[in-house]
Amino acid sequence: MKHGPIALIDEEMPVVVIAPKDDTYQKVLSNIQEVKARGGRVMWTGRGIWRSR
């Protein structure tokens, strides 16, 4: 999520994330932090867990 897509994130933008426990997990968590820092609403799931923040 660099440049264009991240520029669209604001408090009105819901973001749905699938966070599998694999080699991409840390990068996905980093992207979630970037979305939250911009005020985006994050709904995510990983390994049978569904969360909304």
C-alpha positions in Angstrom: 0.0 0.0 0.0 2.3 2.7 -1.2 1.7 6.1 -2.8 -1.8 6.1 -4.6 -3.8 3.6 -2.4 -2.5 5.0 0.9 -3.4 8.5 -0.2 -7.1 7.5 -0.4 -7.3 6.5 3.3 -9.2 8.8 5.7 -11.7 8.4 8.5 -14.5 7.6 6.0 -12.6 4.7 4.4 -13.2 1.2 5.7 -10.3 -1.2 5.0 -10.8 -5.0 5.0 -7.6 -6.9 5.7 -6.8 -10.6 5.5 -3.7 -11.3 7.6 -2.5 -14.9 7.2 0.3 -16.1 9.5 2.9 -16.5 6.8 5.9 -14.6 5.5 3.7 -11.6 4.7 2.2 -11.2 8.2 4.6 -8.5 9.5 4.1 -6.4 6.3 0.4 -6.7 6.6 0.6 -5.5 10.2 2.7 -2.6 9.1 0.0 -1.7 6.5 -2.7 -1.8 9.2 -0.7 0.6 11.3 -0.4 3.0 8.3 -4.2 2.9 7.7 -4.9 3.5 11.4 -2.4 6.4 11.5 -4.4 8.0 8.7 -7.7 7.5 10.6 -9.0 4.7 8.4 -11.3 2.1 9.8 -9.7 -1.4 9.9 -11.6 -4.7 9.8 -9.3 -7.6 9.7 -9.2 -11.4 10.0 -6.4 -13.9 10.5 -6.6 -17.5 11.4 -10.2 -17.7 12.3 -10.4 -14.4 14.1 -12.5 -11.4 12.9 -11.8 -8.0 14.4 -12.9 -4.5 13.8 -11.1 -1.4 15.0 
